[in-house]
Amino acid sequence: MKNSGKAGKAARRMLLWTFVALAAMVAMGVLATVIGPLFTFVSMGLFLVWVPFALFTLYFFRDPNARVPSGPGLVVSPGHGKVDVIDRVHEPRFMDGECQRVSIFLSVFNVHVQNAPVSGKVTFFKYTEGKFLNALKTESAQHNENILVGIIAADPNGEKVGVRLITGLIARRLVPWIAEGDDIERGDRISLIQFGSRVDVYLPLSAKIKVKLGDRAVGGETVLASFE
């Protein structure tokens, strides 16, 4: 008879697929019984690792308010760290020639928010791709990824002050909070460098350096130089 047995085939097909689904659920249940304790153990281990990481991250991204010094012609440190280079260099992009450089190394334990060294207007902003050399090496300023910020100071009026934000071996992200054309005040927050880095400050030859090698600088507070 036409179509004879098709209903039975449909029933057997349905039973087969429901049996496969049931067997899969049973297998998953058995597997969960076996690996459940292991999964719980691994999860707890990961949580115990995450807790100190979370605490360190909150510590690293701390952002204290700077006690900005008052007074005419002062240049404050843009970064928190150790002054490890004071020299003269040729900086052609913004300073247009020979200038003084004060370089500050930021370890992973330093505050990594940067502050404006002077009040004035941002007239130059240049991002440059590069390498990720250890920021302990002074040549990292020449080869590493960096942002050069040029400021025309309001006090003394018209003086150029440059700030170069430099990545490091661990620090691989520069987060600027300013742009060309912005007006800034001494001590304003201008950027964030994540996880260890270097900040260079370029000053005219007329500026009087007030720090020495090995000094610990506090961003927005320590006077690096003055115009007298």
RODO-2510 file (C-alpha; in nm, 4 decimals, decimal comma):
residues 228
     n   res          X          Y          Z
     1     m     0,0000     0,0000     0,0000
     2     k     0,1261     0,3469    -0,0890
     3     n     0,3265     0,5271     0,1882
     4     s     0,3133     0,2170     0,4037
     5     g     0,5712     0,2217     0,6865
     6     k     0,6576     0,5938     0,6617
     7     a     0,4949     0,6772     0,9909
     8     g     0,7005     0,4068     1,1573
     9     k     1,0167     0,5453     0,9983
    10     a     0,9273     0,8920     1,1266
    11     a     0,8752     0,7528     1,4750
    12     r     1,2072     0,5672     1,4684
    13     r     1,3846     0,8791     1,3406
    14     m     1,2355     1,0861     1,6214
    15     l     1,3312     0,8248     1,8776
    16     l     1,6879     0,8136     1,7400
    17     w     1,7409     1,1880     1,7660
    18     t     1,5823     1,2113     2,1093
    19     f     1,8027     0,9206     2,2232
    20     v     2,1124     1,0988     2,0871
    21     a     2,0125     1,4196     2,2671
    22     l     1,9466     1,2299     2,5890
    23     a     2,2806     1,0463     2,5630
    24     a     2,4594     1,3781     2,5060
    25     m     2,2961     1,5250     2,8154
    26     v     2,3950     1,2219     3,0209
    27     a     2,7525     1,2455     2,8916
    28     m     2,7636     1,6162     2,9750
    29     g     2,6362     1,5399     3,3231
    30     v     2,9054     1,2780     3,3771
    31     l     3,1715     1,5123     3,2372
    32     a     3,0510     1,7959     3,4612
    33     t     3,0762     1,5642     3,7618
    34     v     3,4362     1,4838     3,6705
    35     i     3,5654     1,8281     3,5714
    36     g     3,3367     2,0385     3,7909
    37     p     3,5733     2,0367     4,0931
    38     l     3,8707     2,1052     3,8629
    39     f     3,6881     2,3979     3,7009
    40     t     3,6030     2,5373     4,0446
    41     f     3,9676     2,5027     4,1555
    42     v     4,0967     2,6789     3,8417
    43     s     3,8386     2,9562     3,8791
    44     m     3,9407     3,0193     4,2385
    45     g     4,3062     3,0270     4,1349
    46     l     4,2346     3,2822     3,8645
    47     f     4,0381     3,4935     4,1117
    48     l     4,3294     3,4891     4,3570
    49     v     4,5580     3,6102     4,0771
    50     w     4,3085     3,8767     3,9668
    51     v     4,2751     4,0339     4,3131
    52     p     4,6394     4,1556     4,3399
    53     f     4,6271     4,2578     3,9724
    54     a     4,3170     4,4683     4,0407
    55     l     4,4780     4,6289     4,3456
    56     f     4,7967     4,7085     4,1516
    57     t     4,5941     4,8534     3,8626
    58     l     4,4079     5,0854     4,0990
    59     y     4,7426     5,1820     4,2545
    60     f     4,9053     5,2385     3,9151
    61     f     4,6242     5,4609     3,7855
    62     r     4,6198     5,6782     4,0964
    63     d     4,5849     6,0467     4,0168
    64     p     4,6834     6,2778     4,3050
    65     n     4,6106     6,6494     4,2924
    66     a     4,9319     6,8453     4,2353
    67     r     5,0248     7,1250     4,4747
    68     v     5,1293     7,3582     4,1949
    69     p     5,3849     7,6202     4,3060
    70     s     5,3120     7,9842     4,2354
    71     g     5,5625     8,2339     4,1081
    72     p     5,6762     8,3943     3,7844
    73     g     5,8679     8,2047     3,5189
    74     l     5,8552     7,8597     3,6817
    75     v     5,8689     7,5333     3,4866
    76     v     5,7356     7,2370     3,6841
    77     s     5,8000     6,8717     3,6189
    78     p     5,5467     6,7125     3,3847
    79     g     5,6231     6,3645     3,5195
    80     h     5,6708     6,1737     3,8425
    81     g     6,0048     5,9953     3,8538
    82     k     6,3820     6,0189     3,8632
    83     v     6,5812     6,2880     3,6829
    84     d     6,8470     6,0835     3,5048
    85     v     6,9517     6,3066     3,2135
    86     i     7,0343     6,6783     3,1994
    87     d     7,2050     6,7810     2,8771
    88     r     7,1886     6,9852     2,5587
    89     v     7,0370     6,8421     2,2419
    90     h     6,9286     6,9537     1,8973
    91     e     6,5501     6,9466     1,8706
    92     p     6,4456     7,0655     1,5220
    93     r     6,0715     7,0063     1,5173
    94     f     5,9547     7,2528     1,7791
    95     m     6,2532     7,4092     1,9551
    96     d     6,4201     7,4844     1,6189
    97     g     6,7729     7,4013     1,7271
    98     e     6,9884     7,3539     2,0336
    99     c     6,8112     7,3468     2,3685
   100     q     6,8376     7,2043     2,7173
   101     r     6,6824     6,8683     2,7990
   102     v     6,5724     6,7318     3,1347
   103     s     6,4713     6,3665     3,1123
   104     i     6,2659     6,1852     3,3759
   105     f     6,2370     5,8076     3,4014
   106     l     5,9040     5,6725     3,5285
   107     s     5,9129     5,3255     3,6818
   108     v     5,6001     5,1114     3,7103
   109     f     5,5675     5,2311     4,0709
   110     n     5,5460     5,6025     3,9816
   111     v     5,2326     5,8023     3,9100
   112     h     5,1806     5,7986     3,5327
   113     v     4,9600     6,1028     3,4875
   114     q     5,1531     6,3924     3,3307
   115     n     5,1082     6,7608     3,4115
   116     a     5,1580     7,0783     3,2107
   117     p     5,5010     7,2291     3,2891
   118     v     5,3898     7,5863     3,2136
   119     s     5,0788     7,7856     3,1357
   120     g     5,0308     7,8693     2,7705
   121     k     4,8980     7,7379     2,4384
   122     v     4,9676     7,4044     2,2729
   123     t     5,0951     7,5035     1,9297
   124     f     5,2592     7,1766     1,8281
   125     f     5,1405     6,8163     1,8663
   126     k     5,3125     6,5341     1,6806
   127     y     5,2657     6,1590     1,7280
   128     t     5,5496     5,9403     1,5967
   129     e     5,5421     5,5623     1,5662
   130     g     5,8490     5,3745     1,6824
   131     k     6,0000     5,0919     1,8808
   132     f     5,9462     4,9898     2,2423
   133     l     6,2982     4,9965     2,3856
   134     n     6,3494     4,9855     2,7603
   135     a     6,2764     5,3387     2,8845
   136     l     6,5817     5,3127     3,1112
   137     k     6,7872     5,3677     2,7972
   138     t     6,8148     5,7363     2,7043
   139     e     6,8170     5,6470     2,3335
   140     s     6,4548     5,5398     2,3740
   141     a     6,3692     5,9088     2,3276
   142     q     6,4984     5,8886     1,9710
   143     h     6,3628     5,5490     1,8679
   144     n     6,0487     5,4741     2,0705
   145     e     5,6903     5,5625     1,9953
   146     n     5,6335     5,9120     2,1318
   147     i     5,4285     6,2308     2,1289
   148     l     5,6014     6,5679     2,1129
   149     v     5,3973     6,8525     2,2615
   150     g     5,5076     7,2088     2,2010
   151     i     5,3860     7,4875     2,4303
   152     i     5,4235     7,8615     2,3860
   153     a     5,4421     7,9811     2,7439
   154     a     5,2329     8,2653     2,8784
   155     d     5,4922     8,3302     3,1526
   156     p     5,7362     8,4418     3,0356
   157     n     5,5368     8,5289     2,7289
   158     g     5,6487     8,3628     2,4070
   159     e     5,9066     8,1173     2,5461
   160     k     5,8999     7,7653     2,4000
   161     v     5,8763     7,4598     2,6232
   162     g     5,8561     7,1112     2,4723
   163     v     5,7403     6,7877     2,6344
   164     r     5,8024     6,4468     2,4792
   165     l     5,5937     6,1559     2,6081
   166     i     5,7784     5,8303     2,5413
   167     t     5,6650     5,4684     2,5589
   168     g     5,8839     5,1958     2,7075
   169     l     5,9331     4,8213     2,7054
   170     i     5,6159     4,7689     2,9084
   171     a     5,4368     5,0989     2,8488
   172     r     5,2847     5,0753     2,5031
   173     r     5,0021     5,3210     2,5120
   174     l     5,0098     5,6989     2,5189
   175     v     4,6812     5,8636     2,6158
   176     p     4,6946     6,2401     2,5512
   177     w     4,4245     6,4625     2,6969
   178     i     4,5214     6,7746     2,5041
   179     a     4,5380     6,8737     2,1396
   180     e     4,6960     7,1440     1,9285
   181     g     4,5295     7,4778     1,9959
   182     d     4,4379     7,4057     2,3582
   183     d     4,5083     7,6575     2,6336
   184     i     4,6560     7,4975     2,9448
   185     e     4,7524     7,6069     3,2937
   186     r     5,0658     7,5059     3,4828
   187     g     4,9949     7,1765     3,6605
   188     d     4,6969     7,0751     3,4440
   189     r     4,6696     6,7050     3,3685
   190     i     4,7742     6,6551     3,0056
   191     s     4,8241     6,2808     2,9496
   192     l     4,8625     5,9266     3,0766
   193     i     5,1366     5,6779     2,9893
   194     q     5,0569     5,3213     3,0873
   195     f     5,3128     5,1093     3,2753
   196     g     5,6644     5,2544     3,2870
   197     s     5,8022     5,5172     3,0522
   198     r     6,0024     5,8381     3,0094
   199     v     5,9220     6,2087     2,9771
   200     d     6,1631     6,4599     2,8223
   201     v     6,1360     6,8350     2,8779
   202     y     6,2974     7,0732     2,6276
   203     l     6,3883     7,4201     2,7472
   204     p     6,5490     7,7274     2,5892
   205     l     6,9154     7,7861     2,6689
   206     s     6,8099     8,0888     2,8726
   207     a     6,6236     7,8740     3,1278
   208     k     6,7956     7,8106     3,4616
   209     i     6,7877     7,4404     3,5574
   210     k     6,6878     7,3914     3,9226
   211     v     6,7280     7,0133     3,9581
   212     k     7,0247     6,7781     3,9495
   213     l     7,0815     6,4209     3,8413
   214     g     6,9213     6,1688     4,0738
   215     d     6,6527     6,4055     4,2049
   216     r     6,3024     6,2674     4,2469
   217     a     6,0497     6,4818     4,0629
   218     v     5,6810     6,5134     4,1453
   219     g     5,4559     6,5951     3,8516
   220     g     5,3033     6,9413     3,8694
   221     e     5,5027     7,0279     4,1847
   222     t     5,8810     7,0000     4,1458
   223     v     6,0369     7,3082     3,9854
   224     l     6,2631     7,1863     3,7046
   225     a     6,3722     7,5280     3,5815
   226     s     6,2913     7,8969     3,5851
   227     f     6,3205     8,1945     3,3550
   228     e     6,5014     8,4753     3,5387
***
